Amino acid sequence: MSEDDWMRLLESTHEAVCDFARTEFAALARKAIHRLQRIPASGIFGDDYIYKTLWDEYCHEIQEGSHELLECAWEQSLETVLDAVVENIPGHSAVLLSVFAAWDLDEQDDPALIGAVWPAGIKRVLHEGISEHAGMRNLDHLGPWRDL
């Protein structure tokens, strides 16, 4: 096999891993969101909002800007949910998700990540995914501007 053929094969393999990972990360984001939707709202944003779940409040946090006083609480809450989701990923999938995470987070030059499971990288990509979903969610029906 020529070097060009070998490179094309590696590129095709990498594309397949990325396609797999994007699909898996979408499913993992739905699982994390589902978990956040099962946790009752803390009420931190007051009575003007009719948030019922931590997911509602997280969407507010993402859309309305970071509140410095809440950063530690959000980190701890999300860490717990993300840890639970990541811990349940089968090893054979986690390796491929780690390859994608290394590529996505621009850490692909670290040879220790190749063929290994990188939970921290998986969590970072997953966190970015749920934050993206939170940023796109319409909260108009839950805020003070809602039609009562």
C-alpha positions in Angstrom: 0.0 0.0 0.0 1.4 3.4 -1.0 1.9 6.1 1.6 -0.9 8.2 -0.1 -3.3 5.2 0.1 -2.4 4.7 3.7 -3.0 8.4 4.5 -6.4 8.3 2.7 -7.3 5.2 4.8 -6.3 6.9 8.0 -8.3 10.0 7.1 -11.3 7.9 6.2 -11.0 6.1 9.5 -10.7 9.4 11.4 -13.8 10.7 9.6 -15.7 7.6 10.6 -14.6 8.0 14.3 -15.8 11.6 14.2 -19.1 10.7 12.7 -19.6 8.1 15.3 -18.6 10.5 18.1 -20.9 13.3 17.0 -23.8 10.9 17.1 -22.8 9.5 20.5 -22.2 12.9 22.0 -25.6 14.0 20.8 -27.1 11.0 22.6 -25.0 11.7 25.7 -26.1 15.3 25.8 -29.7 14.1 25.7 -29.0 11.8 28.7 -27.3 14.7 30.6 -30.2 17.0 29.9 -32.7 14.3 30.9 -30.9 14.0 34.3 -31.0 17.8 34.7 -34.7 17.8 34.0 -35.2 15.3 36.9 -33.7 17.6 39.5 -36.1 20.2 41.0 -35.3 23.9 40.4 -33.5 25.6 43.3 -35.5 28.8 43.0 -32.3 30.9 42.8 -33.8 33.2 40.1 -36.8 34.2 42.2 -40.6 34.1 41.8 -40.7 35.9 38.5 -39.7 32.7 36.8 -41.6 29.5 36.9 -38.6 27.2 36.5 -39.4 23.7 37.5 -36.1 21.9 36.9 -32.4 22.5 37.2 -32.3 22.3 33.4 -34.6 25.3 33.2 -32.3 27.3 35.5 -29.2 26.2 33.6 -30.7 27.4 30.4 -31.3 30.7 32.1 -27.7 30.9 33.3 -26.4 30.2 29.9 -28.7 32.7 28.1 -28.6 35.5 30.6 -24.9 35.4 31.3 -22.7 34.0 33.9 -23.4 34.9 37.5 -20.1 34.8 39.4 -21.7 33.9 42.7 -23.3 30.8 41.1 -20.3 29.5 39.2 -19.1 27.1 41.9 -22.6 25.8 42.4 -23.1 25.2 38.7 -19.7 23.5 38.4 -20.5 21.1 41.2 -24.0 20.4 39.9 -22.9 19.8 36.4 -19.9 17.8 37.4 -22.1 15.3 39.2 -24.4 14.9 36.2 -21.6 14.7 33.7 -19.6 12.2 35.8 -22.7 9.9 36.0 -23.2 10.0 32.3 -19.5 9.6 31.4 -19.0 6.7 33.9 -21.7 4.7 32.0 -20.0 4.9 28.6 -18.8 1.5 27.5 -15.0 1.3 27.3 -14.9 0.6 23.5 -17.0 3.8 22.9 -15.1 5.9 25.4 -11.8 5.3 23.5 -13.4 6.6 20.3 -15.0 9.5 22.1 -11.7 10.3 23.6 -10.1 10.4 20.1 -12.8 12.8 19.0 -12.4 14.9 22.2 -8.7 15.2 21.7 -9.3 16.4 18.1 -12.2 18.7 19.0 -10.3 20.3 21.9 -7.1 20.6 19.9 -5.2 18.1 22.2 -4.4 15.6 19.4 -0.7 16.1 19.7 -0.6 14.3 23.1 0.4 10.7 22.2 -0.8 9.5 25.6 -4.4 10.1 24.5 -4.3 7.8 21.5 -6.1 4.6 22.3 -6.8 5.7 25.9 -9.9 6.9 27.7 -9.9 10.6 28.5 -12.9 11.2 30.8 -12.0 14.9 31.3 -12.0 15.5 27.6 -15.2 13.6 27.1 -16.8 15.7 29.9 -15.6 19.0 28.3 -17.1 18.1 24.9 -20.3 17.0 26.6 -20.5 20.1 28.7 -20.1 22.2 25.5 -22.9 20.2 23.9 -25.4 20.7 26.7 -24.4 24.4 26.9 -25.2 24.8 23.2 -28.6 23.1 23.7 -29.3 25.4 26.7 -28.4 28.5 24.7 -30.9 27.6 22.0 -33.8 26.7 24.2 -36.8 29.1 24.3 -37.5 30.2 27.8 -40.1 32.8 27.0 -42.9 30.7 28.5 -41.1 30.5 31.8 -40.0 34.0 32.5 -41.6 37.3 33.7 -42.3 38.2 30.1 -44.6 35.2 29.6 -48.3 35.7 28.8 -50.1 35.0 32.0 
